[in-house]
Amino acid sequence: MACALCIIGQMLTPYHIEITLQALAEYFSPRALSAITYANIHQDGLGGQFGHDEYHFDNNAFERTYAYIEEQRTLTVSALQKKDAPAAWSAFGRMLHTFQDFYAHSNYVTLWLARFDGQAPPASSNIDPVDLSLIHSPDLRSGKTYYPFELLYFWRPARAFALSWLPHDSHAWMNLDSPEQGFKFDYAMQAAMRRTVIEYGKTTAGFSEDMCQLFLDK
Ligand SMILES: [Zn+2]
């Protein structure tokens, strides 16, 4: 059984798997896809939980998070140049995890939906995951983790109590980690899926044919 600690502050593991497989299945071999997905969900293991806001877009650590993302992208490229495909898949999987968490842990989806205030919003599949005016908006926030109190949120009998005490800028209030969080979850999933494809394109754009072959493993 997964311990509660393994899911704190995280979009739940099955959703990271679903997003990654659905977005990338057509590009990679099953072996490469498995390695990428494994590295992705490993970020939510116990070792990645505390003191790693940059893995999960938590606590408004945007600058640190973007630096981490570009570090993983650079590692992906340098591993391929050394013909080390497994290291490239791992770095790429770690990078994707962070991008996917962005939509579940920030108010990006809420800000995007606010544009349609008063009218029915477009279907979730129409969300633009890279609206720069929102990405750079002074109103953009990500959930703060108020440990240890935040832990109560993950014990179901204490959830309502925890929410009554935690501030509204907490991870507990802001997360879109599962369908229980309501209709915005679908928008977070769709945005994460589209962003995954965009980052795949951005990362592989300058690859030589040899690098592509090694990376896609096909
Ligand atoms: Zn995470």
Residues whose N, C-alpha, C, O or C-beta is under 5 A from the ligand:
A	BS01	ZN	G9 Q10 M11 D44 Y55 H56 D101
